[in-house]
Amino acid sequence: MENDRLFETMRPGKALAKMALPTVASQVIILLYNLADTWFIGRTDDPYKIAASSLGLTVYLAEVALANVFGVGGGTLAVRLIGEKKTDDARKVAAYTMTSCFIAAAVFSLAVLVFATPLLRLLGATDNTLTYSKQYVITTSVIGGIPTVLSMCMPQLLRNSGYSKSAGIGVALGSAANIALDPLFMFVILPEGKEVLGAGIATALSNFISMGFFIIMFYRVRKKSVLSLPRKLEKIGSDYKRSFYSVGIPAAIAIFMFDLVTIVINRLIVSYGDIPLGAMGIVLKLERLPINIGLGVCLGMVPLVCYNYGSKDFERMNRFVSLARIVILAFSIICSVVFFFFPEQIIGLFIKDEETVRLGAQYLRGRCFSLPFMMIGYHVVNYMNAVNQGKVSFLMAIIRHLVLIIPIMLLMNLIFGVNGLIWSQLVADSINALIALLIFFKVSNKICSGGKT
């Protein structure tokens, strides 16, 4: 295949940079367009609209989870098969991934259309935020549902086939379009009071643009990669399906667990008022900066680990793992320090309402030092997906979200009120990081020792 040198012989640092930098760039731009919605809506100085967009983020995360079933499951399986020199099988897996993803996205969009109101009420929408939330969700997750999911799945297939730069360009294109279209629809085309609807329309259109780019890319690389635009639902063997979904479903569940934590945070924080909900919404999006960059490095690491795991070059595989861990920890520590010392200035970039800024600064200070511990957990989970340990990554998602974060959050909120809710993230993720490292070294040692016998 065209990218064999990248996976097999290129210096690990250079190979990781080549795979990770475009992915990191695309993740940053994804973050920017998410923050752009918040920033532009914040120009209204209406905390209810900010809160509504935060609720819409929860549904968006469900779409990310759905895309992960196919993007992570299909992408990692395909590149492992390439590493094993089973190119025809990898091509069938890629085609199966695309058609299955399209069908699942259509079903999801229909479900959101039918159950939009009760879903948003469950997520924490009040009478003050329901109308705005529904406008945002209908445009982004119903009208734009299929292109949103496909535009998150297709770049994962491109990236895992060695086309990290093309994947990054496509994501960046959609995100840049969203940033450009936001003010146009929010403040020019639609009347005053429809800013949230305008943000939703801009997001949906940008995902159509991104999907169009990826369709063109799949057509261009069809003769020199395992990727193509499928004309039918390709069948794959039961062993491949088992491998596909044993990695893809846990990857999706991990996102759903993240989504569940966000729901619980919203439900708890809204009990203190809609303004605290809006402040927390800004903080959760700010946290995405180190998280998205860390995930970008991990996503760049995954195909390199997958390929070398498939070809049993464990020494090279471990060098990629170590390099990625060092990079994401260093950056997350820097972000923690900046968030701690300059929270008012950072929150003030998004809204001028004094109470929202005060609360947002308080929340950001309390949560910022959990970031390095989060990164350790994300790094280990991505490693497990790369080495076909979907059951382990599923177990880690359950431990982090259901055993640690949610119970500790509920307990600390009950005992210490809102301050306990804020600091619970640090307590939970520090414990989770220790557990993740213990699991990582156990699995890694088992893989490497097995490779030597």
Secondary structure, 3 states (H helix, E strand, C coil): CCCHHHHHCCCHHHHHHHHHHHHHHHHHHHHHHHHHHHHHHHCCCCHHHHHHHHHHHHHHHHHHHHHHHHHHHHHHHHHHHHHCCCHHHHHHHHHHHHHHHHHHHHHHHHHHHHHHHHHHHHHCCCCCCHHHHHHHHHHHHHHCHHHHHHHHHHHHHHHHCCCHHHHHHHHHHHHHHHHHHHHHHHHHHCCCCCHHHHHHHHHHHHHHHHHHHHHHHHHHCCCCCCCCCCCCCCCCCHHHHHHHHHHHHHHHHHHHHHHHHHHHHHHHHHHHCHHHHHHHHHHHHHCHHHHHHHHHHHHHHHHHHHHHHHCCCHHHHHHHHHHHHHHHHHHHHHHHHHHHHCHHHHHHCCCCCHHHHHHHHHHHHHHHHHHHHHHHHHHHHHHHHHCCCHHHHHHHHHHHHHHHHHHHHHHHHHHHCHHHHHHHHHHHHHHHHHHHHHHHHHHHHHHHHHHHC
